[in-house]
Each structure stands twice: as structure tokens, then as C-alpha cells.
Amino acid sequence: MIRSALLLALLSAVPLSHAAPDLTTVSERSGFQRTGRYDEVIKLCADFQRAYPKQVKCVDFGVTPEGRPMKALIVTRAGAFTPQAARQRGLPVVLVQGGIHAGEIDGKDAGFLALREVLENRAAPGALDKQVLLFVPVFNIDGHERFKEWNRPNQRGPVEMGWRTTAQNFNLNRDYVKADAPEMRAMLALVNAWDPLAYVDLHVTNGAKFEHDVSIQVEPVHSADVEFRKAGLALRTKVLADIEKQGSMPHAFYMSFAETDDPQSGFVDGVPDPRFSTGYFPLRNRLAMLVETHSWKDYPTRVRVTRNTVVSVLAQVAQHGKAWQKAAYEADARASNLGGSIVPMTYKATGKVRMIDFRGYAYTRTPSDVSGILMTRYDETRPQIWTVPLRDEIVPDMSATAPKAGYIVPAAHAAMVSAKLKQHGISFRTLDKEASADVESFRADKVTFGAGSLESHQRLTLEGGWTPEARTLAKGMLFVPIAQPKARLVMALFEPNAPDSILAWGGFNNAFERKEYMEEYVAEDVAREQMAADPAVAAEFKKRIETDAAFAKNPSARLEFFAKRHASWDERYNSYPVLRGIVAP
């Protein structure tokens, strides 16, 4: 008996290797005043797998430029820990992402809290039986480790936090289409593999001081496939209702004033361009949710609201995911038939205004002796209802006609473009022989290069149009069919006036830079020879001099008038290299 008691005492003094790990966070243990460093994510990822080996798998899906592992937790009670298993069982996948802007870190701490409670069946009981959750606690990991106080001066807590951009200074929430950052390329590979039905992007907003604690925006609601918008609206409506019951005061639009710092200017809703998560995923016929807790709420409040939102999404997908998944696949089928159709590429709010009551605070606006502008001061001890305008009727803005067959990329650009297509999981093929084809080509009438750098690119805008012509297509060209589920994303990449096309981000700038020229003394002789040989050219030049004052005063333009008619003129200059195919080659 004594020996047994002694043995028990000895065992109790030695930590057991299989003891349950502590799954709480630094944030939770600090009363949600602080947040942990990235080594906590690495530890928790492994500890959740150790505590729940049949429900959680911890995986690496990439490496950051500074060499840190990108961690994701695969969570399900259905045993589907691979994309193939999820597809075979028809399980919807939800990808919840924290820390794309690593100063806005609510999603990491709220996600781990929600995950533990869902695994314990204290929240959304049974939800993990009917879906797979992919949880990425921190997307911008290198930015997360640029860790100090006051990285977000217009945000209450935590005490220290990470930085908005990556170590390479990329803003990941401007990178979904162009995919410059290694982190984004890793995320897109994860997305291509798992094909999540819903992508939940967790942020903290900037802005004024008011009582509302969160905005929940979902697309498609205003954009992309019209029928699939019903699923987006249902998800948004149900999540808003769930968190409202838990005490939140949410809105379904981004709560940033139409005019900076002026509450009476109200709000304008819209659809983000595809460089943003909520603009990108609808082009893949999938749901995207942007969660923006309000930066002036304290950190405990923001974590609680984010946790409630994540739990609500999981509960709603458990209940409605099969139907929404079916709707997504039907949208895929419709997208495959878009050839020849008019497709909206951007959206805008109309001038239609409705007045809403918005829960703000009393404020004053007085001239500043520092900046010289009106300075707004809010009194958070005096809640006040603002009656302000909201423009939330959204309609298509710029549209394009989808090619009947697809896009054709010259062999010279095939390597660059094919890499981009693979990043997005877009189907294409390489032409294995020469062929004649009827195509459309785009020539620019006006070219405008961006005045500065944006996300390391010089952007480009064009004015011009597509015209039909016959071309010989060379071996090695790429053909990108429009008849595929990601047809809208294909158009977003290739339509020259699309806001995030390869062209818009400067991928084809060389095509719009003049490389060959003739010296002025040569051009003078060429001009005289042309006028002597062709009276019509002389007459046209004379008329232009008489009717166009700007042309008449511009020596370069006058000489270029003749240079364009010379055999040495570069016929490719200002011609978009990508063609549109009328029939598949």
C-alpha cells in the first residue's frame, strides 16, 4: 500500500508526455489585452492536432520571404483531411483567414478561440460533421513579426501588434489577381487545391468614432453571377442576424465616409475590384466575406465579435452549405457559356440616396491651426443618432463582351502568362502548329502610364477598341478558352480595360513604348518625298495644320504624321499583344 502511494506520488510529480496541451492564447490569458508572436501560432497549430488527432491536422502551405512557415489547420469531424477526400464526400470547405493586415490581428485570436469552442461542441455543435474548416491564423506572417506598439495609432489594442504589409512591402489585400507576393502564390495554391465554397477575410477597419462594432460584406451580392447572388445574400443576412442577437450593431457596408472625416457626407457602398478578396472570389463563383470590426472598439470586444462571426459562418454553412455548394456549381456551368455575352467588369453606386439612422457620437468640426482643414472631434460620452445619406444601389459600370472562343497569347509572352494562369487554376493549352484564324485585335488610340509606382508596378490605361482581322497563329501561342468555370476571372486578366488585368498592372507596358525612330533630318526628307509622291497626303497634312492648332505647334507630331506612313513604322506599336479568338484554334 505504501509502495503504491509512493508510486502515485512520483508519477504525479512528473509531467506526462500525453497530457492535454493548453489551447488558450496569450490574448485570452491576458484578458485580451495582448496578442502572441508567431511562435505561438506554430505551437498552437501542433497542439490542436495533438489534442484532437482525429479532428485537426496542422500543415505548412508555404514559406515567407523571411523563411517562416505558413501554417494552416484543417479541421473536420468527417475525416476529410485532403482535398480529394472533401470532394469525394461532397463536403463544403470554408477558409477562414486572419492577419492579412497583421496589425489587424483580431482574426488570429478570435479564430483560435472559436476553433476550440467548436471542437468542444460549446459553439455550433455538429458543424464540423458537415464541412471542412481551413483556418489560416496569420496570412502576412513577416508583417506580423514586425511587432511593436502603435503600429496602428487609430486602433484600441492589443498593446503590440504587427504591420500592415509584408517584408517585401506588398499589401496582400491588393494582390489576389496579380499575385506578386510569395505569400499570395502560396494562398492561391491552397485555394486551388481545396476550392473553398466560402473565403472569410478577417480585418479591422479604420475610420471615425461611432457605436457600430462591425461591418459584414459579402460578394456576390451585387456582382458576378446573378443567380449565385442569392447564396451570397443569404449568407450575409443570416450572419448579420446571428451576431445581432449576440449584441452586435453591424452594417452590411464599409463604414467609411463618402468624404473623408465628414459624418454628414454619409456612405457609399460598392463592389471591390478583384485585387481584393471580396472582388476576387466571386469571379471564381465562390463566396467571399469581409469582416471589419471597428478599430475604436477595445480588443476584447473586437475579438468577441469576430469569434461570433466565425462561429456563425460555420453554423450557417453546416445548415445551408450543400445548397450553396450546388448553387456555386451551377454558376460554374453558366460561366462556361459566357462566350459572346456582355459581362460587367466593374460596378458603381447610382445617385439614388436613402437616409439612414446611424449610431454615432456628438462631434464638432472646427478649423485646425495645424493642418488648416476642418478638424473633427468626437465625444464618446454622448451617443448621438446621425441621419445620413447612404447610396447602396449598385449597378454595372464598365462592361466588356466576352470573346466567342477565348484569348490568344503570343509565344513571346507565353511563359509570363502561363505562370499567371497556373497560379489561378485557369485552363489553357499551347498551340502545337501554325493555323489561320479570324480574331479580334485591340489597338490603343490613347495610352496613359501611371505617374507613380503602385504595389511596385507602373499601371497603364488605354483607350481603343477591338477590331476583327485575319491572323496566322504561330506554334507556341497560348489559347485560353472562355468556356470554363473561371470565365469571369479569365476576362479580368485579359480585358485591357479591366481594373486588375495583366495589362493594367503593367505586364505589357513594352508594347506601348516606342522603340524605333528616325532622326529628324531623315524624317524631313521622308515627309517631302511622301508629299511629292502622293498629293492626297500633302492635302491631308495641310488640312491638319490649318484645323488642329496643337498639331501645328508640335514639331514631333508633324514629323510623326509622315513617319506613320513609312515602311519603317512599327505596326506593333500601341497594339495589345493578346488577341481574342472568334473560333477556337
ZARO-485165 format. One line per 4 residues: number of its first residue (from 1); their letters; for each residue x negated, y, z negated of C-alpha. Coordinates in Angstrom, 2 decimals, padded with zeros to 5 digits, always signed. Layout:
<pts>
NUM> A> X:Y:Z | ...
</pts>
This chain:
<pts>
1> MIRS> +000.00:+000.00:+000.00 | -002.86:+002.38:-000.88 | -004.70:+001.46:+002.32 | -001.54:+002.20:+004.40
5> ALLL> -001.07:+005.56:+002.73 | -004.73:+006.41:+003.31 | -004.48:+005.40:+006.97 | -001.40:+007.57:+007.47
9> ALLS> -003.15:+010.49:+005.85 | -006.17:+010.09:+008.10 | -004.01:+009.85:+011.21 | -002.06:+012.96:+010.27
13> AVPL> -005.32:+014.87:+009.93 | -006.47:+014.00:+013.48 | -004.73:+015.70:+016.46 | -003.13:+013.12:+018.74
17> SHAA> -004.02:+013.42:+022.42 | -000.38:+012.80:+023.36 | +001.03:+015.46:+021.03 | +003.61:+017.65:+022.74
21> PDLT> +001.95:+020.80:+024.13 | +003.13:+024.25:+023.12 | +005.07:+025.55:+026.13 | +005.63:+029.05:+024.77
25> TVSE> +003.84:+032.01:+026.33 | +001.64:+034.73:+024.94 | +004.55:+037.01:+025.74 | +007.02:+035.01:+023.70
29> RSGF> +004.67:+034.66:+020.74 | +004.02:+038.42:+020.75 | +007.72:+039.26:+020.68 | +007.49:+040.10:+024.41
33> QRTG> +005.03:+042.92:+023.84 | +002.13:+041.37:+025.72 | +001.55:+039.09:+028.69 | -001.16:+036.47:+029.08
37> RYDE> -004.05:+036.28:+031.51 | -004.09:+033.88:+034.45 | -005.85:+031.15:+032.47 | -002.56:+030.84:+030.59
41> VIKL> -000.76:+030.03:+033.86 | -003.31:+027.33:+034.66 | -002.87:+025.82:+031.18 | +000.93:+026.04:+031.15
45> CADF> +001.17:+024.50:+034.62 | -000.74:+021.45:+033.38 | +001.06:+021.40:+030.01 | +004.53:+021.43:+031.57
49> QRAY> +003.52:+018.45:+033.70 | +002.15:+016.67:+030.62 | +005.30:+017.38:+028.58 | +007.68:+016.44:+031.42
53> PKQV> +005.81:+013.99:+033.67 | +009.00:+012.76:+035.34 | +010.36:+016.25:+036.00 | +007.35:+018.52:+036.68
57> KCVD> +004.36:+018.35:+038.97 | +001.65:+021.04:+038.86 | -000.01:+021.69:+042.24 | -002.51:+024.01:+043.88
61> FGVT> -001.34:+025.51:+047.16 | -004.19:+027.87:+047.95 | -007.25:+029.74:+046.73 | -007.50:+033.52:+046.39
65> PEGR> -010.33:+035.60:+047.91 | -011.93:+035.74:+044.46 | -011.78:+031.96:+044.14 | -008.82:+031.46:+041.80
69> PMKA> -006.43:+028.51:+042.30 | -002.88:+029.39:+043.37 | -000.58:+027.36:+041.14 | +002.99:+026.18:+041.71
73> LIVT> +005.23:+023.98:+039.59 | +007.51:+021.52:+041.39 | +010.46:+020.87:+039.09 | +013.34:+018.44:+039.59
77> RAGA> +015.12:+015.57:+037.87 | +015.76:+013.90:+041.24 | +012.21:+012.58:+041.64 | +011.63:+014.51:+044.89
81> FTPQ> +008.10:+015.81:+044.46 | +007.28:+016.05:+048.15 | +008.97:+018.00:+050.94 | +009.72:+014.73:+052.72
85> AARQ> +011.49:+013.32:+049.65 | +013.54:+016.51:+049.25 | +014.61:+016.37:+052.89 | +015.45:+012.66:+052.76
89> RGLP> +017.72:+013.24:+049.76 | +019.23:+016.43:+051.19 | +018.23:+018.48:+048.15 | +018.23:+022.26:+048.43
93> VVLV> +014.96:+023.88:+047.42 | +014.69:+027.16:+045.52 | +011.36:+029.01:+045.46 | +011.05:+031.48:+042.57
97> QGGI> +008.05:+033.79:+042.82 | +006.61:+036.09:+040.17 | +003.88:+038.68:+040.29 | +003.74:+039.59:+043.97
101> HAGE> +003.06:+043.03:+042.48 | +001.06:+041.87:+039.49 | +001.77:+044.93:+037.35 | +005.44:+043.98:+037.61
105> IDGK> +004.93:+040.75:+035.73 | +008.35:+040.06:+034.20 | +008.88:+037.10:+036.54 | +005.94:+035.11:+035.17
109> DAGF> +007.04:+035.23:+031.54 | +010.76:+035.02:+032.31 | +010.18:+032.13:+034.71 | +008.31:+030.03:+032.17
113> LALR> +010.99:+030.78:+029.55 | +013.81:+029.83:+031.95 | +011.93:+026.71:+033.06 | +011.51:+025.43:+029.50
117> EVLE> +015.16:+026.06:+028.64 | +016.43:+024.40:+031.81 | +014.22:+021.36:+031.20 | +015.57:+021.20:+027.65
121> NRAA> +019.11:+021.43:+029.08 | +019.71:+024.53:+026.96 | +020.34:+026.52:+030.14 | +022.02:+025.49:+033.40
125> PGAL> +022.44:+021.88:+032.20 | +022.16:+019.36:+035.01 | +020.98:+021.93:+037.54 | +017.69:+020.14:+038.18
129> DKQV> +019.53:+016.96:+039.17 | +020.79:+018.69:+042.32 | +017.83:+020.69:+043.60 | +014.08:+021.19:+043.64
133> LLFV> +012.65:+024.30:+042.00 | +009.29:+025.61:+043.18 | +008.01:+028.11:+040.63 | +005.02:+030.29:+041.53
137> PVFN> +004.32:+032.20:+038.29 | +001.88:+034.68:+039.90 | +001.53:+035.25:+043.65 | -001.01:+038.11:+043.51
141> IDGH> -003.48:+036.40:+041.18 | -006.58:+038.51:+041.81 | -004.47:+041.62:+041.27 | -003.15:+040.06:+038.06
145> ERFK> -006.69:+039.81:+036.72 | -007.35:+043.49:+037.37 | -005.89:+043.74:+033.92 | -005.64:+046.80:+031.70
149> EWNR> -003.33:+049.31:+030.03 | -001.49:+051.93:+032.06 | -001.71:+050.18:+035.42 | +001.99:+051.08:+035.59
153> PNQR> +002.39:+054.51:+033.92 | +006.11:+054.63:+034.75 | +006.86:+051.27:+033.11 | +007.53:+050.30:+029.48
157> GPVE> +005.44:+047.28:+028.64 | +003.77:+044.94:+028.44 | +000.77:+046.52:+026.70 | -001.57:+045.45:+029.52
161> MGWR> -000.75:+044.22:+032.99 | -002.23:+043.54:+036.41 | -002.48:+045.64:+039.56 | -000.07:+046.12:+042.45
165> TTAQ> -002.35:+044.97:+045.28 | -004.72:+042.08:+045.92 | -008.50:+042.10:+045.57 | -008.59:+042.98:+049.29
169> NFNL> -006.10:+045.81:+048.57 | -003.26:+044.21:+050.51 | +000.30:+044.82:+049.36 | +001.69:+041.30:+049.70
173> NRDY> +005.24:+042.59:+049.99 | +004.29:+044.26:+053.25 | +002.59:+041.15:+054.65 | +005.23:+038.49:+055.35
177> VKAD> +005.17:+038.84:+059.13 | +001.60:+039.96:+059.80 | +000.22:+037.54:+057.17 | -003.21:+039.16:+056.86
181> APEM> -003.85:+038.12:+053.26 | -005.14:+034.61:+052.47 | -002.56:+034.52:+049.66 | +000.27:+035.13:+052.14
185> RAML> -001.01:+032.49:+054.51 | -001.02:+030.02:+051.62 | +002.53:+031.04:+050.65 | +003.79:+030.63:+054.22
189> ALVN> +002.22:+027.16:+054.37 | +004.12:+026.29:+051.18 | +007.32:+027.71:+052.68 | +006.83:+025.84:+055.97
193> AWDP> +006.32:+022.59:+054.10 | +009.29:+022.87:+051.72 | +011.69:+025.06:+053.76 | +013.39:+026.61:+050.70
197> LAYV> +017.07:+027.43:+051.03 | +016.56:+030.43:+048.74 | +013.49:+032.55:+048.00 | +013.70:+034.63:+044.82
201> DLHV> +011.23:+037.52:+044.60 | +010.88:+038.95:+041.07 | +009.90:+042.63:+040.71 | +010.19:+045.71:+038.51
205> TNGA> +011.50:+048.85:+040.15 | +010.14:+052.37:+039.99 | +012.37:+055.40:+039.70 | +014.37:+057.66:+037.47
209> KFEH> +015.68:+057.03:+033.98 | +019.19:+055.60:+033.70 | +021.13:+052.89:+031.85 | +021.41:+050.26:+034.60
213> DVSI> +018.92:+047.47:+033.99 | +018.58:+045.57:+037.26 | +019.36:+045.55:+040.96 | +020.07:+042.29:+042.80
217> QVEP> +019.77:+042.48:+046.57 | +020.36:+039.50:+048.83 | +019.98:+039.03:+052.56 | +021.56:+038.02:+054.76
221> VHSA> +024.48:+040.14:+053.60 | +024.16:+042.96:+056.13 | +021.70:+041.39:+058.59 | +020.80:+038.38:+060.74
225> DVEF> +023.33:+035.58:+061.38 | +026.84:+036.93:+060.83 | +028.35:+033.66:+059.57 | +025.45:+032.92:+057.26
229> RKAG> +026.00:+036.30:+055.60 | +028.93:+034.69:+053.78 | +026.50:+032.46:+051.87 | +024.29:+035.45:+051.03
233> LALR> +027.24:+037.46:+049.79 | +028.49:+034.53:+047.70 | +025.09:+034.07:+046.05 | +024.81:+037.79:+045.31
237> TKVL> +028.37:+038.06:+043.96 | +028.08:+035.04:+041.69 | +024.70:+036.02:+040.22 | +025.86:+039.59:+039.59
241> ADIE> +028.91:+038.23:+037.79 | +026.83:+035.82:+035.70 | +024.35:+038.40:+034.44 | +027.06:+041.00:+033.89
245> KQGS> +028.73:+038.57:+031.49 | +025.42:+038.44:+029.62 | +025.37:+042.19:+029.10 | +023.54:+043.48:+032.15
249> MPHA> +024.60:+046.53:+034.14 | +023.48:+045.51:+037.63 | +023.90:+047.05:+041.04 | +023.61:+045.44:+044.47
253> FYMS> +021.50:+048.23:+045.98 | +017.99:+049.50:+045.27 | +018.38:+052.32:+042.75 | +016.08:+054.89:+044.32
257> FAET> +017.47:+058.34:+045.06 | +018.08:+059.40:+048.64 | +015.99:+062.49:+047.86 | +013.08:+061.94:+045.50
261> DDPQ> +013.76:+062.97:+041.91 | +017.23:+064.37:+042.65 | +020.02:+062.32:+041.00 | +022.76:+064.23:+042.81
265> SGFV> +021.45:+063.03:+046.18 | +022.76:+059.56:+045.33 | +021.72:+056.34:+047.02 | +021.36:+054.86:+050.50
269> DGVP> +021.50:+051.09:+050.95 | +019.73:+049.33:+053.79 | +018.03:+046.23:+055.15 | +014.25:+045.91:+054.71
273> DPRF> +012.02:+045.31:+057.70 | +010.59:+041.78:+057.95 | +007.28:+042.77:+056.33 | +009.31:+042.48:+053.08
277> STGY> +010.56:+039.19:+051.63 | +014.24:+040.12:+051.94 | +013.72:+041.19:+055.55 | +011.69:+038.12:+056.48
281> FPLR> +013.64:+035.08:+055.23 | +016.96:+035.93:+056.92 | +015.05:+035.69:+060.24 | +014.40:+032.05:+059.27
285> NRLA> +018.12:+031.62:+058.43 | +017.39:+031.30:+054.73 | +018.49:+033.26:+051.67 | +016.27:+035.86:+050.03
289> MLVE> +016.94:+037.58:+046.72 | +015.09:+040.65:+045.48 | +015.34:+041.07:+041.70 | +014.27:+044.52:+040.48
293> THSW> +014.51:+045.06:+036.74 | +014.39:+048.70:+035.72 | +010.92:+049.88:+034.72 | +012.11:+052.10:+031.88
297> KDYP> +013.77:+049.21:+030.03 | +011.41:+047.70:+027.46 | +009.61:+044.48:+028.23 | +011.79:+042.21:+026.03
301> TRVR> +014.89:+043.48:+027.82 | +013.39:+043.06:+031.27 | +012.19:+039.52:+030.57 | +015.62:+038.57:+029.23
305> VTRN> +017.42:+039.97:+032.29 | +015.00:+038.26:+034.67 | +015.36:+034.97:+032.79 | +019.16:+035.25:+033.01
309> TVVS> +018.93:+035.87:+036.74 | +016.68:+032.86:+037.40 | +018.97:+030.61:+035.37 | +021.99:+031.92:+037.25
313> VLAQ> +020.39:+031.23:+040.63 | +019.62:+027.64:+039.60 | +023.15:+027.15:+038.27 | +024.75:+028.56:+041.43
317> VAQH> +022.55:+026.52:+043.78 | +023.37:+023.39:+041.77 | +027.06:+024.11:+042.34 | +027.05:+025.53:+045.87
321> GKAW> +023.67:+024.61:+047.31 | +024.92:+021.81:+049.54 | +027.46:+024.09:+051.21 | +024.93:+026.90:+051.60
325> QKAA> +022.40:+024.44:+052.98 | +024.93:+023.29:+055.58 | +025.59:+026.94:+056.48 | +021.84:+027.50:+056.90
329> YEAD> +021.51:+024.55:+059.28 | +024.48:+025.79:+061.28 | +022.75:+029.19:+061.54 | +019.67:+027.35:+062.83
333> ARAS> +021.78:+025.82:+065.59 | +023.28:+029.18:+066.54 | +019.83:+030.80:+066.62 | +018.71:+028.18:+069.13
337> NLGG> +021.33:+029.56:+071.53 | +020.45:+033.27:+071.29 | +018.80:+033.44:+074.73 | +020.24:+036.35:+076.73
341> SIVP> +022.12:+037.77:+073.71 | +021.78:+041.24:+072.20 | +020.08:+040.83:+068.83 | +019.76:+043.60:+066.19
345> MTYK> +016.14:+044.21:+065.20 | +016.70:+046.95:+062.60 | +019.65:+048.24:+060.56 | +020.72:+051.54:+059.06
349> ATGK> +023.34:+053.04:+056.78 | +026.03:+055.05:+058.51 | +027.06:+058.50:+057.37 | +030.08:+057.04:+055.58
353> VRMI> +029.94:+058.03:+051.90 | +031.77:+056.73:+048.88 | +031.43:+058.31:+045.45 | +030.46:+056.02:+042.58
357> DFRG> +030.14:+056.43:+038.84 | +026.55:+055.75:+037.85 | +025.40:+055.42:+034.24 | +022.57:+057.89:+033.81
361> YAYT> +021.38:+060.33:+031.17 | +021.71:+064.07:+030.73 | +018.92:+065.82:+032.56 | +017.56:+069.21:+033.50
365> RTPS> +015.77:+070.33:+036.66 | +013.55:+073.35:+036.22 | +010.72:+074.88:+038.26 | +007.30:+073.47:+037.34
369> DVSG> +004.36:+075.78:+036.74 | +002.05:+072.82:+037.57 | +003.37:+071.45:+040.86 | +005.63:+074.30:+041.90
373> ILMT> +008.54:+071.92:+042.55 | +011.65:+071.22:+040.52 | +010.75:+069.03:+037.54 | +013.34:+066.56:+036.21
377> RYDE> +013.52:+065.76:+032.50 | +015.87:+063.06:+031.17 | +017.34:+062.95:+027.67 | +017.74:+059.24:+026.85
381> TRPQ> +019.66:+060.07:+023.67 | +022.55:+061.42:+025.77 | +024.06:+058.88:+028.17 | +025.98:+060.52:+030.98
385> IWTV> +028.11:+059.33:+033.87 | +026.87:+060.70:+037.18 | +029.33:+060.80:+040.06 | +027.06:+060.46:+043.08
389> PLRD> +027.29:+059.51:+046.76 | +026.48:+056.01:+047.98 | +026.03:+055.17:+051.65 | +026.29:+051.39:+051.89
393> EIVP> +027.99:+050.76:+055.23 | +025.19:+049.03:+057.17 | +025.17:+048.65:+060.95 | +022.61:+047.58:+063.56
397> DMSA> +020.21:+050.30:+064.61 | +017.68:+049.18:+067.23 | +018.62:+046.06:+069.21 | +016.93:+044.00:+071.91
401> TAPK> +018.13:+041.44:+074.42 | +016.66:+038.02:+073.75 | +014.77:+036.55:+076.71 | +016.68:+033.86:+078.53
405> AGYI> +013.85:+031.36:+078.20 | +011.13:+032.74:+075.92 | +007.90:+034.70:+075.71 | +004.72:+034.05:+077.69
409> VPAA> +001.35:+034.97:+076.18 | -001.77:+035.31:+078.37 | -004.57:+032.84:+077.77 | -006.84:+035.72:+076.70
413> HAAM> -004.61:+036.28:+073.65 | -003.63:+032.65:+073.07 | -006.00:+031.98:+070.16 | -004.86:+035.01:+068.15
417> VSAK> -001.17:+034.49:+068.86 | -001.11:+030.72:+068.39 | -002.66:+031.15:+064.92 | +000.12:+033.58:+064.05
421> LKQH> +002.81:+031.23:+065.35 | +001.42:+028.33:+063.33 | +001.47:+030.47:+060.19 | +005.22:+030.91:+060.61
425> GISF> +006.00:+027.37:+061.76 | +007.16:+028.55:+065.19 | +007.22:+026.09:+068.09 | +005.26:+026.81:+071.27
429> RTLD> +003.36:+024.97:+073.98 | +000.31:+025.63:+076.15 | +000.78:+025.61:+079.93 | -001.31:+022.82:+081.43
433> KEAS> -001.17:+024.01:+085.04 | -000.61:+027.09:+087.17 | +003.01:+027.94:+088.01 | +005.00:+030.67:+089.76
437> ADVE> +007.76:+032.22:+087.70 | +010.30:+035.02:+087.55 | +009.53:+037.05:+084.46 | +010.05:+040.43:+082.86
441> SFRA> +007.15:+042.73:+082.07 | +007.02:+045.78:+079.81 | +005.12:+048.90:+080.82 | +004.83:+051.83:+078.43
445> DKVT> +005.86:+055.32:+079.52 | +004.63:+056.79:+076.22 | +002.11:+055.39:+073.76 | +001.66:+056.69:+070.20
449> FGAG> -001.12:+055.43:+067.97 | -000.72:+055.80:+064.22 | -002.59:+058.79:+062.82 | -003.96:+056.81:+059.88
453> SLES> -004.50:+053.31:+058.56 | -001.64:+051.28:+057.08 | -002.49:+047.98:+055.41 | -005.82:+048.04:+057.32
457> HQRL> -004.08:+048.47:+060.71 | -003.61:+051.31:+063.15 | +000.01:+050.94:+064.12 | +001.37:+051.53:+067.62
461> TLEG> +004.73:+052.60:+069.01 | +005.81:+052.53:+072.64 | +008.49:+053.93:+074.87 | +009.25:+051.98:+078.01
465> GWTP> +011.29:+049.04:+079.22 | +011.35:+045.53:+080.63 | +011.49:+045.10:+084.42 | +011.81:+041.87:+086.44
469> EART> +008.99:+040.70:+088.66 | +007.41:+037.54:+090.05 | +004.17:+036.37:+088.47 | +001.75:+033.48:+088.77
473> LAKG> +001.33:+031.96:+085.32 | -002.14:+030.62:+084.61 | -003.15:+027.46:+082.87 | -003.82:+028.13:+079.19
477> MLFV> -000.97:+030.60:+078.71 | +001.40:+030.03:+075.80 | +005.13:+029.58:+076.20 | +007.19:+030.37:+073.10
481> PIAQ> +010.79:+029.21:+073.66 | +013.64:+031.30:+072.34 | +015.67:+028.10:+071.94 | +014.53:+027.28:+068.41
485> PKAR> +015.90:+027.87:+064.89 | +013.46:+030.73:+064.22 | +014.50:+032.64:+067.36 | +015.05:+035.87:+065.41
489> LVMA> +011.57:+035.62:+063.93 | +010.16:+034.97:+067.42 | +011.77:+038.20:+068.62 | +010.50:+040.07:+065.55
493> LFEP> +006.97:+039.04:+066.53 | +007.15:+039.76:+070.26 | +009.65:+042.52:+070.99 | +007.36:+045.55:+071.38
497> NAPD> +009.68:+047.94:+069.55 | +010.40:+045.60:+066.64 | +009.05:+047.26:+063.46 | +006.73:+044.41:+062.49
501> SILA> +005.84:+042.92:+065.85 | +002.28:+041.86:+066.60 | +002.12:+044.90:+068.88 | +003.47:+047.31:+066.24
505> WGGF> +000.72:+046.23:+063.84 | -001.95:+046.95:+066.45 | -002.54:+043.43:+067.74 | -002.58:+044.59:+071.37
509> NNAF> -003.99:+048.11:+070.99 | -006.73:+047.42:+073.52 | -004.12:+047.09:+076.28 | -003.19:+050.74:+075.75
513> ERKE> -006.71:+052.15:+075.67 | -008.09:+053.39:+078.98 | -011.43:+051.72:+079.62 | -012.33:+052.54:+083.24
517> YMEE> -012.57:+056.04:+084.73 | -014.20:+058.08:+087.45 | -016.31:+061.17:+086.91 | -014.65:+064.50:+087.64
521> YVAE> -016.78:+065.24:+090.70 | -015.76:+061.86:+092.16 | -012.11:+062.44:+091.31 | -012.23:+065.81:+093.07
525> DVAR> -013.29:+064.12:+096.31 | -010.72:+061.35:+095.88 | -007.97:+063.94:+095.44 | -008.88:+065.76:+098.63
529> EQMA> -009.14:+062.53:+100.60 | -005.68:+061.40:+099.43 | -004.02:+064.73:+100.29 | -005.66:+064.77:+103.69
533> ADPA> -004.62:+061.18:+104.41 | -001.05:+061.46:+103.11 | +000.91:+064.75:+103.33 | +003.58:+063.28:+101.03
537> VAAE> +001.03:+063.01:+098.21 | -000.07:+066.60:+098.83 | +003.54:+067.79:+098.75 | +004.30:+065.89:+095.54
541> FKKR> +001.21:+067.34:+093.87 | +002.12:+070.87:+094.94 | +005.67:+070.47:+093.63 | +004.38:+069.17:+090.31
545> IETD> +002.08:+072.19:+089.97 | +004.99:+074.54:+090.61 | +007.55:+072.88:+088.34 | +005.54:+071.48:+085.41
549> AAFA> +003.61:+074.21:+083.57 | +001.97:+071.79:+081.13 | +000.74:+069.65:+084.01 | -000.53:+072.69:+085.87
553> KNPS> -002.61:+073.76:+082.87 | -004.10:+070.30:+082.24 | -007.13:+069.54:+084.46 | -007.31:+065.90:+083.29
557> ARLE> -003.65:+065.29:+084.12 | -004.10:+066.84:+087.55 | -007.03:+064.58:+088.39 | -005.26:+061.54:+086.91
561> FFAK> -002.37:+062.17:+089.33 | -004.74:+061.07:+092.09 | -006.69:+058.51:+090.08 | -003.48:+056.51:+089.56
565> RHAS> -003.14:+056.23:+093.33 | -006.70:+054.99:+093.83 | -007.63:+051.31:+094.21 | -009.83:+051.54:+091.12
569> WDER> -006.88:+052.32:+088.82 | -006.41:+049.63:+086.15 | -002.98:+048.14:+086.83 | -003.01:+046.51:+083.36
573> YNSY> -003.37:+049.84:+081.55 | -000.29:+050.54:+079.37 | +001.15:+047.14:+080.26 | +002.18:+044.93:+077.33
577> PVLR> +000.32:+041.63:+077.83 | +003.27:+039.47:+076.71 | +005.89:+038.58:+079.33 | +009.48:+037.40:+078.95
581> GIVA> +010.38:+034.25:+080.82 | +013.71:+034.02:+082.64 | +013.27:+030.27:+083.16 | +011.05:+028.00:+081.08
585> P> +007.79:+027.30:+082.96
</pts>
